[in-house]
Amino acid sequence: MLLEAWESEITAPTQATILPDGCQDLLFIALPGQAPRWEITTLDDAPYRIDMARGTYFKGFRLRAGVRINGLRAAMQGLPPDHSGIEDRLNAFTTLDPLVEDALSALAEQTVAGGKVANAAAAMGVHQRQVQRAMAQQTGRSAAQWLALARVRKAARAVAMGEELAEVAYDTGYADQPHMNRAFRQWLGTTPKNAPVLSLGYG
């Protein structure tokens, strides 16, 4: 269930913008003068900012998109200081429905002109309602939301590589460039001209 592990130590007080990536992170957080703790991030639909104090240490374990978490935070109690065995615990306390996994892959393929949830379901050989039901029940997000996230992330990567905005809008399935601009503001809190460098995640 683990997509990647990462760590960071804050050397000066700072504020960071957290962007939606379709994934949740299990975080080990050690703040100066406080007992370390475990947290699980939310599945976000919009960017938000957090303040980080100097000396704070983060170790993150990013979970794959679509993973369902069941009692994971409590399961971290008693984990050795070197975090050995954590992947076993991640696998024991998370699940990924095969239909959801297939749907996420199929939806990511629809980030093109004319791409729709119905097309993703057809490519999977299942009814659209089956996909919509599974995504809503297992992830708490609609299939349309997952498609929108994959689309804006694909567009952001293309813009960051220097591709023309109008071409990116067309290639990634937006009705026009203003439509893409609105999606950037909604999901990433910025304009395409200031496209962020995205972390590893969905889409």
N, CA and C atoms as a LAMMPS dump frame, in Angstrom:
ITEM: TIMESTEP
0
ITEM: NUMBER OF ATOMS
609
ITEM: BOX BOUNDS ff ff ff
-5.0000000000000000e+02 5.0000000000000000e+02
-5.0000000000000000e+02 5.0000000000000000e+02
-5.0000000000000000e+02 5.0000000000000000e+02
ITEM: ATOMS id mol type element x y z
1 1 1 N 0.808 -1.214 0
2 1 2 C 0 0 0
3 1 3 C 0.849 1.277 0
4 2 1 N 2.154 1.114 0.242
5 2 2 C 3.049 2.267 0.354
6 2 3 C 3.468 2.754 -1.032
7 3 1 N 3.258 4.059 -1.281
8 3 2 C 3.684 4.659 -2.534
9 3 3 C 5.107 5.19 -2.42
10 4 1 N 5.398 5.879 -1.336
11 4 2 C 6.757 6.371 -1.096
12 4 3 C 6.899 6.757 0.368
13 5 1 N 8.133 6.768 0.838
14 5 2 C 8.459 7.27 2.169
15 5 3 C 9.305 8.53 1.999
16 6 1 N 9.116 9.49 2.87
17 6 2 C 9.858 10.743 2.78
18 6 3 C 10.105 11.286 4.185
19 7 1 N 11.037 12.205 4.306
20 7 2 C 11.28 12.835 5.594
21 7 3 C 11.761 14.26 5.392
22 8 1 N 11.537 15.088 6.4
23 8 2 C 11.923 16.489 6.312
24 8 3 C 12.136 17.04 7.715
25 9 1 N 13.164 17.866 7.874
26 9 2 C 13.408 18.551 9.139
27 9 3 C 13.395 20.042 8.869
28 10 1 N 12.588 20.763 9.612
29 10 2 C 12.392 22.19 9.386
30 10 3 C 13.497 22.966 10.107
31 11 1 N 14.296 23.698 9.334
32 11 2 C 15.441 24.421 9.902
33 11 3 C 15.111 25.875 10.242
34 12 1 N 13.981 26.386 9.753
35 12 2 C 13.557 27.752 10.054
36 12 3 C 12.034 27.786 9.996
37 13 1 N 11.387 28.619 10.798
38 13 2 C 9.924 28.705 10.755
39 13 3 C 9.449 28.986 9.327
40 14 1 N 8.464 28.26 8.893
41 14 2 C 8.01 28.409 7.522
42 14 3 C 6.54 28.048 7.406
43 15 1 N 5.974 28.385 6.279
44 15 2 C 4.592 28.025 5.967
45 15 3 C 4.603 27.276 4.641
46 16 1 N 3.929 26.16 4.605
47 16 2 C 3.915 25.328 3.404
48 16 3 C 2.501 25.22 2.861
49 17 1 N 2.398 25.151 1.538
50 17 2 C 1.11 24.932 0.878
51 17 3 C 0.989 23.45 0.541
52 18 1 N -0.073 22.83 0.999
53 18 2 C -0.325 21.418 0.75
54 18 3 C -1.34 21.307 -0.386
55 19 1 N -0.961 20.602 -1.435
56 19 2 C -1.822 20.475 -2.61
57 19 3 C -2.478 19.103 -2.658
58 20 1 N -3.7 19.024 -3.154
59 20 2 C -4.354 17.718 -3.297
60 20 3 C -3.562 16.814 -4.234
61 21 1 N -3.326 15.568 -3.805
62 21 2 C -2.609 14.622 -4.67
63 21 3 C -3.306 13.267 -4.742
64 22 1 N -4.5 13.17 -4.141
65 22 2 C -5.241 11.915 -4.194
66 22 3 C -4.763 10.869 -3.217
67 23 1 N -3.798 11.222 -2.375
68 23 2 C -3.218 10.257 -1.442
69 23 3 C -3.318 10.781 -0.017
70 24 1 N -3.253 9.856 0.925
71 24 2 C -3.139 10.212 2.326
72 24 3 C -1.771 9.773 2.833
73 25 1 N -1.253 10.528 3.792
74 25 2 C 0.049 10.216 4.369
75 25 3 C -0.112 9.836 5.839
76 26 1 N 0.596 8.806 6.242
77 26 2 C 0.788 8.514 7.651
78 26 3 C 2.018 9.299 8.071
79 27 1 N 1.862 10.193 9.044
80 27 2 C 2.945 11.088 9.443
81 27 3 C 3.434 10.802 10.848
82 28 1 N 4.747 10.72 10.983
83 28 2 C 5.401 10.728 12.291
84 28 3 C 5.914 12.144 12.489
85 29 1 N 5.432 12.825 13.546
86 29 2 C 5.759 14.232 13.765
87 29 3 C 6.427 14.389 15.13
88 30 1 N 7.62 14.97 15.125
89 30 2 C 8.342 15.249 16.369
90 30 3 C 8.589 16.752 16.447
91 31 1 N 7.899 17.42 17.375
92 31 2 C 8.066 18.848 17.587
93 31 3 C 8.971 19.087 18.795
94 32 1 N 9.779 20.147 18.773
95 32 2 C 10.67 20.443 19.898
96 32 3 C 9.891 20.546 21.21
97 33 1 N 10.348 19.833 22.215
98 33 2 C 9.742 19.908 23.536
99 33 3 C 8.441 19.146 23.684
100 34 1 N 8.032 18.385 22.661
101 34 2 C 6.784 17.635 22.73
102 34 3 C 7.041 16.163 22.419
103 35 1 N 6.155 15.314 22.911
104 35 2 C 6.262 13.888 22.606
105 35 3 C 5.915 13.661 21.14
106 36 1 N 6.653 12.81 20.439
107 36 2 C 6.327 12.518 19.04
108 36 3 C 4.909 11.942 18.932
109 37 1 N 4.294 12.133 17.777
110 37 2 C 2.946 11.618 17.568
111 37 3 C 2.773 11.158 16.134
112 38 1 N 1.756 10.349 15.924
113 38 2 C 1.376 9.894 14.592
114 38 3 C 0.087 10.588 14.169
115 39 1 N 0.031 11.002 12.906
116 39 2 C -1.173 11.604 12.346
117 39 3 C -1.42 11.005 10.964
118 40 1 N -2.66 11.071 10.524
119 40 2 C -3.014 10.657 9.156
120 40 3 C -3.642 11.855 8.465
121 41 1 N -3.111 12.236 7.318
122 41 2 C -3.631 13.396 6.609
123 41 3 C -4.988 13.083 5.993
124 42 1 N -5.707 14.135 5.669
125 42 2 C -7.015 13.986 5.038
126 42 3 C -6.853 13.826 3.526
127 43 1 N -7.924 13.421 2.88
128 43 2 C -7.969 13.382 1.422
129 43 3 C -8.522 14.731 0.993
130 44 1 N -7.69 15.556 0.384
131 44 2 C -8.039 16.963 0.173
132 44 3 C -8.62 17.228 -1.213
133 45 1 N -9.48 18.248 -1.257
134 45 2 C -10.096 18.689 -2.507
135 45 3 C -9.658 20.104 -2.886
136 46 1 N -8.854 20.729 -2.04
137 46 2 C -8.39 22.096 -2.279
138 46 3 C -7.085 22.287 -1.527
139 47 1 N -6.275 23.251 -1.935
140 47 2 C -5.006 23.496 -1.236
141 47 3 C -5.245 24.152 0.118
142 48 1 N -4.294 23.977 1.037
143 48 2 C -4.345 24.679 2.31
144 48 3 C -2.911 24.908 2.786
145 49 1 N -2.752 25.823 3.738
146 49 2 C -1.427 26.181 4.226
147 49 3 C -1.275 25.759 5.677
148 50 1 N -0.064 25.349 6.034
149 50 2 C 0.23 24.98 7.413
150 50 3 C 1.494 25.697 7.876
151 51 1 N 1.517 26.056 9.155
152 51 2 C 2.708 26.652 9.763
153 51 3 C 3.571 25.537 10.346
154 52 1 N 4.88 25.63 10.141
155 52 2 C 5.803 24.618 10.646
156 52 3 C 6.899 25.289 11.462
157 53 1 N 7.055 24.838 12.702
158 53 2 C 8.033 25.438 13.608
159 53 3 C 9.439 24.903 13.338
160 54 1 N 10.433 25.727 13.638
161 54 2 C 11.83 25.303 13.488
162 54 3 C 12.108 24.097 14.381
163 55 1 N 12.819 23.134 13.843
164 55 2 C 13.177 21.945 14.595
165 55 3 C 12.178 20.807 14.49
166 56 1 N 11.054 21.036 13.808
167 56 2 C 10.068 19.967 13.643
168 56 3 C 10.587 18.93 12.655
169 57 1 N 10.418 17.675 13.009
170 57 2 C 10.85 16.582 12.138
171 57 3 C 9.612 15.813 11.673
172 58 1 N 9.547 15.595 10.363
173 58 2 C 8.474 14.818 9.77
174 58 3 C 9.045 13.58 9.093
175 59 1 N 8.407 12.454 9.291
176 59 2 C 8.657 11.297 8.446
177 59 3 C 7.297 10.846 7.923
178 60 1 N 7.173 10.792 6.609
179 60 2 C 5.885 10.49 6.004
180 60 3 C 5.896 9.204 5.218
181 61 1 N 4.759 8.547 5.245
182 61 2 C 4.562 7.322 4.475
183 61 3 C 3.318 7.546 3.624
184 62 1 N 3.553 7.852 2.341
185 62 2 C 2.439 8.178 1.445
186 62 3 C 1.786 6.898 0.94
187 63 1 N 0.479 6.82 1.144
188 63 2 C -0.276 5.641 0.735
189 63 3 C -0.8 5.81 -0.682
190 64 1 N -1.018 4.716 -1.341
191 64 2 C -1.509 4.75 -2.715
192 64 3 C -2.907 5.348 -2.776
193 65 1 N -3.228 5.965 -3.887
194 65 2 C -4.562 6.537 -4.077
195 65 3 C -5.622 5.451 -3.952
196 66 1 N -6.728 5.797 -3.3
197 66 2 C -7.843 4.875 -3.174
198 66 3 C -7.776 3.942 -1.99
199 67 1 N -6.681 3.986 -1.228
200 67 2 C -6.525 3.092 -0.082
201 67 3 C -7.521 3.462 1.01
202 68 1 N -8.118 2.45 1.61
203 68 2 C -9.018 2.647 2.738
204 68 3 C -8.268 2.296 4.018
205 69 1 N -8.34 3.192 4.998
206 69 2 C -7.569 3.049 6.23
207 69 3 C -8.477 2.555 7.349
208 70 1 N -8.006 1.528 8.076
209 70 2 C -8.809 0.927 9.134
210 70 3 C -7.964 0.755 10.404
211 71 1 N -8.034 1.718 11.322
212 71 2 C -7.328 1.603 12.593
213 71 3 C -5.827 1.74 12.51
214 72 1 N -5.325 2.376 11.476
215 72 2 C -3.879 2.448 11.263
216 72 3 C -3.173 3.284 12.319
217 73 1 N -3.742 4.413 12.683
218 73 2 C -3.062 5.291 13.634
219 73 3 C -2.82 4.583 14.968
220 74 1 N -3.834 3.897 15.465
221 74 2 C -3.681 3.17 16.728
222 74 3 C -2.653 2.058 16.6
223 75 1 N -2.538 1.477 15.412
224 75 2 C -1.605 0.376 15.196
225 75 3 C -0.15 0.823 15.246
226 76 1 N 0.102 2.134 15.181
227 76 2 C 1.474 2.646 15.226
228 76 3 C 2.054 2.654 16.635
229 77 1 N 1.19 2.538 17.638
230 77 2 C 1.686 2.541 19.015
231 77 3 C 2.586 1.321 19.244
232 78 1 N 3.743 1.547 19.839
233 78 2 C 4.676 0.463 20.105
234 78 3 C 5.597 0.137 18.95
235 79 1 N 5.498 0.887 17.849
236 79 2 C 6.412 0.658 16.729
237 79 3 C 7.831 1.034 17.16
238 80 1 N 8.836 0.252 16.797
239 80 2 C 10.22 0.574 17.192
240 80 3 C 10.636 1.963 16.705
241 81 1 N 11.584 2.616 17.406
242 81 2 C 12.019 3.965 17.02
243 81 3 C 12.537 4.061 15.592
244 82 1 N 13.097 2.962 15.063
245 82 2 C 13.587 3.008 13.679
246 82 3 C 12.471 2.734 12.672
247 83 1 N 11.247 2.563 13.155
248 83 2 C 10.068 2.326 12.322
249 83 3 C 10.158 1.036 11.505
250 84 1 N 10.98 0.117 11.954
251 84 2 C 11.057 -1.17 11.258
252 84 3 C 9.728 -1.911 11.393
253 85 1 N 9.353 -2.585 10.336
254 85 2 C 8.096 -3.322 10.326
255 85 3 C 6.892 -2.487 9.949
256 86 1 N 7.135 -1.237 9.572
257 86 2 C 5.988 -0.375 9.303
258 86 3 C 5.202 -0.813 8.068
259 87 1 N 5.885 -1.334 7.049
260 87 2 C 5.149 -1.765 5.851
261 87 3 C 4.196 -2.907 6.17
262 88 1 N 4.596 -3.793 7.086
263 88 2 C 3.689 -4.867 7.492
264 88 3 C 2.433 -4.289 8.134
265 89 1 N 2.604 -3.259 8.949
266 89 2 C 1.444 -2.645 9.591
267 89 3 C 0.593 -1.885 8.589
268 90 1 N 1.243 -1.217 7.656
269 90 2 C 0.486 -0.52 6.616
270 90 3 C -0.385 -1.507 5.834
271 91 1 N 0.183 -2.639 5.477
272 91 2 C -0.565 -3.632 4.713
273 91 3 C -1.667 -4.286 5.539
274 92 1 N -1.437 -4.388 6.86
275 92 2 C -2.424 -5.042 7.72
276 92 3 C -3.621 -4.145 8.027
277 93 1 N -3.407 -2.842 8.002
278 93 2 C -4.471 -1.923 8.428
279 93 3 C -4.957 -1.001 7.306
280 94 1 N -4.674 -1.372 6.065
281 94 2 C -5.21 -0.656 4.913
282 94 3 C -5.672 -1.666 3.873
283 95 1 N -6.636 -1.256 3.068
284 95 2 C -7.128 -2.107 1.984
285 95 3 C -7.308 -1.276 0.731
286 96 1 N -7.246 -1.941 -0.412
287 96 2 C -7.5 -1.285 -1.687
288 96 3 C -8.379 -2.203 -2.518
289 97 1 N -9.629 -1.81 -2.676
290 97 2 C -10.587 -2.595 -3.438
291 97 3 C -10.101 -2.737 -4.882
292 98 1 N -10.044 -3.954 -5.43
293 98 2 C -9.576 -4.133 -6.813
294 98 3 C -10.369 -3.313 -7.833
295 99 1 N -11.675 -3.172 -7.608
296 99 2 C -12.478 -2.374 -8.528
297 99 3 C -12.077 -0.907 -8.468
298 100 1 N -11.799 -0.409 -7.269
299 100 2 C -11.35 0.973 -7.108
300 100 3 C -9.993 1.166 -7.775
301 101 1 N -9.09 0.223 -7.571
302 101 2 C -7.77 0.313 -8.195
303 101 3 C -7.877 0.371 -9.71
304 102 1 N -8.708 -0.502 -10.283
305 102 2 C -8.902 -0.511 -11.733
306 102 3 C -9.564 0.785 -12.199
307 103 1 N -10.535 1.265 -11.422
308 103 2 C -11.241 2.487 -11.802
309 103 3 C -10.305 3.693 -11.792
310 104 1 N -9.43 3.776 -10.805
311 104 2 C -8.486 4.89 -10.757
312 104 3 C -7.573 4.895 -11.977
313 105 1 N -7.127 3.73 -12.383
314 105 2 C -6.282 3.645 -13.58
315 105 3 C -7.071 4.047 -14.82
316 106 1 N -8.306 3.557 -14.913
317 106 2 C -9.138 3.866 -16.083
318 106 3 C -9.497 5.343 -16.126
319 107 1 N -9.789 5.937 -14.985
320 107 2 C -10.124 7.357 -14.946
321 107 3 C -8.921 8.215 -15.337
322 108 1 N -7.732 7.835 -14.897
323 108 2 C -6.53 8.591 -15.258
324 108 3 C -6.284 8.575 -16.758
325 109 1 N -6.76 7.521 -17.426
326 109 2 C -6.618 7.433 -18.882
327 109 3 C -7.603 8.352 -19.604
328 110 1 N -8.59 8.887 -18.884
329 110 2 C -9.61 9.733 -19.503
330 110 3 C -9.288 11.22 -19.412
331 111 1 N -8.054 11.564 -19.06
332 111 2 C -7.645 12.967 -18.996
333 111 3 C -7.253 13.448 -20.39
334 112 1 N -8.179 13.274 -21.322
335 112 2 C -7.98 13.642 -22.73
336 112 3 C -9.261 14.301 -23.217
337 113 1 N -9.212 14.887 -24.401
338 113 2 C -10.413 15.484 -24.981
339 113 3 C -11.509 14.429 -25.084
340 114 1 N -12.676 14.731 -24.547
341 114 2 C -13.793 13.791 -24.596
342 114 3 C -13.791 12.75 -23.512
343 115 1 N -12.819 12.782 -22.614
344 115 2 C -12.724 11.786 -21.548
345 115 3 C -13.845 11.929 -20.533
346 116 1 N -14.478 10.82 -20.182
347 116 2 C -15.601 10.839 -19.247
348 116 3 C -15.549 9.615 -18.338
349 117 1 N -16.288 9.698 -17.242
350 117 2 C -16.404 8.561 -16.335
351 117 3 C -17.013 7.376 -17.059
352 118 1 N -17.989 7.645 -17.913
353 118 2 C -18.642 6.563 -18.667
354 118 3 C -17.646 5.819 -19.543
355 119 1 N -16.705 6.538 -20.118
356 119 2 C -15.688 5.901 -20.956
357 119 3 C -14.774 5.004 -20.134
358 120 1 N -14.447 5.463 -18.916
359 120 2 C -13.607 4.656 -18.032
360 120 3 C -14.313 3.359 -17.672
361 121 1 N -15.604 3.455 -17.345
362 121 2 C -16.371 2.258 -17.003
363 121 3 C -16.446 1.308 -18.19
364 122 1 N -16.656 1.86 -19.379
365 122 2 C -16.733 1.016 -20.58
366 122 3 C -15.411 0.294 -20.82
367 123 1 N -14.303 0.991 -20.593
368 123 2 C -12.991 0.366 -20.78
369 123 3 C -12.77 -0.765 -19.791
370 124 1 N -13.396 -0.66 -18.62
371 124 2 C -13.284 -1.703 -17.6
372 124 3 C -14.263 -2.849 -17.846
373 125 1 N -15.254 -2.597 -18.689
374 125 2 C -16.263 -3.621 -18.948
375 125 3 C -17.301 -3.72 -17.854
376 126 1 N -17.544 -2.618 -17.134
377 126 2 C -18.547 -2.606 -16.072
378 126 3 C -19.481 -1.424 -16.296
379 127 1 N -20.592 -1.416 -15.554
380 127 2 C -21.552 -0.332 -15.673
381 127 3 C -21.035 0.904 -14.947
382 128 1 N -21.356 2.062 -15.495
383 128 2 C -20.916 3.326 -14.898
384 128 3 C -21.354 3.447 -13.445
385 129 1 N -22.574 3.01 -13.138
386 129 2 C -23.066 3.116 -11.761
387 129 3 C -22.236 2.268 -10.803
388 130 1 N -21.715 1.162 -11.288
389 130 2 C -20.88 0.303 -10.442
390 130 3 C -19.602 1.033 -10.052
391 131 1 N -19.019 1.727 -11.012
392 131 2 C -17.812 2.516 -10.737
393 131 3 C -18.134 3.648 -9.774
394 132 1 N -19.215 4.366 -10.037
395 132 2 C -19.579 5.497 -9.191
396 132 3 C -19.847 5.051 -7.753
397 133 1 N -20.537 3.921 -7.599
398 133 2 C -20.857 3.423 -6.264
399 133 3 C -19.589 3.014 -5.508
400 134 1 N -18.715 2.287 -6.188
401 134 2 C -17.487 1.823 -5.542
402 134 3 C -16.609 2.991 -5.114
403 135 1 N -16.468 3.981 -5.969
404 135 2 C -15.614 5.12 -5.635
405 135 3 C -16.183 5.892 -4.45
406 136 1 N -17.487 6.113 -4.446
407 136 2 C -18.112 6.865 -3.361
408 136 3 C -18.012 6.109 -2.034
409 137 1 N -18.283 4.808 -2.068
410 137 2 C -18.282 4.023 -0.835
411 137 3 C -16.88 3.789 -0.289
412 138 1 N -15.927 3.531 -1.159
413 138 2 C -14.586 3.148 -0.715
414 138 3 C -13.652 4.332 -0.488
415 139 1 N -13.874 5.443 -1.195
416 139 2 C -12.95 6.575 -1.081
417 139 3 C -13.594 7.832 -0.521
418 140 1 N -14.93 7.889 -0.492
419 140 2 C -15.593 9.097 -0.032
420 140 3 C -15.565 10.218 -1.048
421 141 1 N -15.138 9.919 -2.258
422 141 2 C -15.095 10.892 -3.347
423 141 3 C -15.742 10.273 -4.573
424 142 1 N -16.376 11.101 -5.39
425 142 2 C -17.033 10.592 -6.588
426 142 3 C -16.018 10.28 -7.677
427 143 1 N -16.43 9.464 -8.61
428 143 2 C -15.569 9.173 -9.757
429 143 3 C -15.253 10.448 -10.523
430 144 1 N -16.221 11.352 -10.612
431 144 2 C -16.002 12.617 -11.317
432 144 3 C -14.932 13.456 -10.625
433 145 1 N -14.902 13.432 -9.294
434 145 2 C -13.866 14.17 -8.562
435 145 3 C -12.487 13.59 -8.829
436 146 1 N -12.388 12.271 -8.862
437 146 2 C -11.097 11.642 -9.15
438 146 3 C -10.633 11.989 -10.557
439 147 1 N -11.553 11.999 -11.511
440 147 2 C -11.189 12.362 -12.881
441 147 3 C -10.726 13.813 -12.941
442 148 1 N -11.431 14.697 -12.243
443 148 2 C -11.055 16.115 -12.245
444 148 3 C -9.667 16.318 -11.641
445 149 1 N -9.356 15.58 -10.574
446 149 2 C -8.04 15.693 -9.954
447 149 3 C -6.945 15.193 -10.887
448 150 1 N -7.172 14.039 -11.504
449 150 2 C -6.174 13.503 -12.438
450 150 3 C -5.955 14.461 -13.597
451 151 1 N -7.039 15.082 -14.057
452 151 2 C -6.946 15.997 -15.2
453 151 3 C -6.122 17.234 -14.854
454 152 1 N -6.395 17.858 -13.704
455 152 2 C -5.671 19.082 -13.372
456 152 3 C -4.208 18.786 -13.065
457 153 1 N -3.915 17.623 -12.479
458 153 2 C -2.522 17.283 -12.211
459 153 3 C -1.761 17.009 -13.506
460 154 1 N -2.419 16.366 -14.445
461 154 2 C -1.777 16.137 -15.743
462 154 3 C -1.514 17.465 -16.441
463 155 1 N -2.492 18.366 -16.383
464 155 2 C -2.328 19.676 -17.008
465 155 3 C -1.199 20.462 -16.346
466 156 1 N -1.123 20.404 -15.018
467 156 2 C -0.072 21.144 -14.305
468 156 3 C 1.316 20.646 -14.696
469 157 1 N 1.462 19.339 -14.833
470 157 2 C 2.767 18.803 -15.243
471 157 3 C 3.125 19.252 -16.651
472 158 1 N 2.135 19.28 -17.542
473 158 2 C 2.394 19.697 -18.924
474 158 3 C 2.773 21.176 -18.984
475 159 1 N 2.057 22.005 -18.232
476 159 2 C 2.357 23.432 -18.226
477 159 3 C 3.749 23.672 -17.64
478 160 1 N 4.089 22.96 -16.571
479 160 2 C 5.393 23.125 -15.938
480 160 3 C 6.53 22.746 -16.882
481 161 1 N 6.233 21.9 -17.858
482 161 2 C 7.244 21.507 -18.843
483 161 3 C 7.319 22.483 -20.013
484 162 1 N 6.508 23.549 -19.969
485 162 2 C 6.599 24.594 -20.975
486 162 3 C 5.651 24.468 -22.146
487 163 1 N 4.682 23.577 -22.08
488 163 2 C 3.745 23.421 -23.187
489 163 3 C 2.774 24.605 -23.227
490 164 1 N 2.274 24.92 -24.414
491 164 2 C 1.357 26.038 -24.599
492 164 3 C 0.059 25.796 -23.841
493 165 1 N -0.437 26.855 -23.184
494 165 2 C -1.618 26.706 -22.34
495 165 3 C -2.832 26.233 -23.122
496 166 1 N -3.066 26.815 -24.283
497 166 2 C -4.244 26.433 -25.066
498 166 3 C -4.162 24.967 -25.482
499 167 1 N -2.964 24.519 -25.836
500 167 2 C -2.794 23.119 -26.24
501 167 3 C -2.995 22.186 -25.051
502 168 1 N -2.479 22.587 -23.906
503 168 2 C -2.65 21.764 -22.707
504 168 3 C -4.129 21.638 -22.369
505 169 1 N -4.854 22.758 -22.431
506 169 2 C -6.283 22.734 -22.122
507 169 3 C -7.014 21.747 -23.029
508 170 1 N -6.699 21.784 -24.312
509 170 2 C -7.365 20.871 -25.24
510 170 3 C -6.935 19.426 -24.99
511 171 1 N -5.644 19.219 -24.856
512 171 2 C -5.118 17.847 -24.709
513 171 3 C -5.606 17.16 -23.441
514 172 1 N -5.883 17.927 -22.397
515 172 2 C -6.3 17.332 -21.131
516 172 3 C -7.813 17.374 -20.917
517 173 1 N -8.555 17.737 -21.971
518 173 2 C -10.005 17.576 -21.923
519 173 3 C -10.799 18.734 -21.374
520 174 1 N -10.188 19.919 -21.251
521 174 2 C -10.957 21.082 -20.813
522 174 3 C -11.687 21.707 -21.997
523 175 1 N -12.829 22.314 -21.706
524 175 2 C -13.62 22.922 -22.776
525 175 3 C -12.847 24.061 -23.442
526 176 1 N -12.079 24.792 -22.643
527 176 2 C -11.26 25.891 -23.158
528 176 3 C -10.264 26.294 -22.073
529 177 1 N -9.442 27.283 -22.39
530 177 2 C -8.42 27.691 -21.433
531 177 3 C -9.005 28.296 -20.155
532 178 1 N -10.059 29.134 -20.233
533 178 2 C -10.657 29.634 -18.984
534 178 3 C -11.17 28.505 -18.081
535 179 1 N -11.699 27.441 -18.685
536 179 2 C -12.145 26.282 -17.899
537 179 3 C -10.963 25.672 -17.148
538 180 1 N -9.823 25.539 -17.817
539 180 2 C -8.623 25.012 -17.175
540 180 3 C -8.146 25.965 -16.076
541 181 1 N -8.211 27.268 -16.333
542 181 2 C -7.796 28.241 -15.321
543 181 3 C -8.611 28.086 -14.036
544 182 1 N -9.916 27.896 -14.182
545 182 2 C -10.777 27.733 -13.008
546 182 3 C -10.411 26.469 -12.236
547 183 1 N -10.1 25.408 -12.963
548 183 2 C -9.711 24.154 -12.31
549 183 3 C -8.408 24.326 -11.533
550 184 1 N -7.463 25.053 -12.092
551 184 2 C -6.197 25.312 -11.398
552 184 3 C -6.447 26.078 -10.098
553 185 1 N -7.301 27.101 -10.163
554 185 2 C -7.573 27.887 -8.954
555 185 3 C -8.271 27.03 -7.902
556 186 1 N -9.204 26.189 -8.342
557 186 2 C -9.952 25.353 -7.407
558 186 3 C -9.059 24.325 -6.72
559 187 1 N -8.275 23.59 -7.512
560 187 2 C -7.508 22.457 -6.981
561 187 3 C -6.128 22.841 -6.473
562 188 1 N -5.504 23.831 -7.139
563 188 2 C -4.102 24.138 -6.846
564 188 3 C -3.89 25.531 -6.276
565 189 1 N -4.953 26.336 -6.243
566 189 2 C -4.854 27.658 -5.657
567 189 3 C -3.982 28.626 -6.413
568 190 1 N -3.814 28.414 -7.714
569 190 2 C -2.945 29.267 -8.506
570 190 3 C -3.414 29.259 -9.957
571 191 1 N -2.696 29.948 -10.803
572 191 2 C -3.013 29.979 -12.23
573 191 3 C -2.056 29.057 -12.986
574 192 1 N -2.422 28.659 -14.191
575 192 2 C -1.51 27.811 -14.968
576 192 3 C -0.131 28.428 -15.172
577 193 1 N -0.066 29.745 -15.279
578 193 2 C 1.234 30.392 -15.483
579 193 3 C 2.166 30.186 -14.291
580 194 1 N 1.59 29.882 -13.133
581 194 2 C 2.397 29.615 -11.939
582 194 3 C 2.253 28.159 -11.519
583 195 1 N 2.184 27.278 -12.503
584 195 2 C 1.955 25.86 -12.24
585 195 3 C 2.991 25.32 -11.26
586 196 1 N 2.543 24.661 -10.188
587 196 2 C 3.481 24.148 -9.189
588 196 3 C 4.142 22.855 -9.647
589 197 1 N 5.259 22.539 -9.022
590 197 2 C 5.894 21.238 -9.219
591 197 3 C 5.169 20.264 -8.291
592 198 1 N 4.589 19.232 -8.844
593 198 2 C 3.749 18.337 -8.069
594 198 3 C 4.532 17.168 -7.479
595 199 1 N 4.122 16.763 -6.291
596 199 2 C 4.717 15.597 -5.652
597 199 3 C 4.141 14.338 -6.279
598 200 1 N 4.726 13.214 -5.925
599 200 2 C 4.225 11.946 -6.396
600 200 3 C 2.811 11.741 -5.849
601 201 1 N 1.902 11.313 -6.708
602 201 2 C 0.526 11.109 -6.281
603 201 3 C -0.316 10.54 -7.397
604 202 1 N -1.608 10.809 -7.352
605 202 2 C -2.528 10.235 -8.334
606 202 3 C -2.487 10.978 -9.648
607 203 1 N -2.672 10.228 -10.721
608 203 2 C -2.789 10.835 -12.04
609 203 3 C -1.461 11.087 -12.72
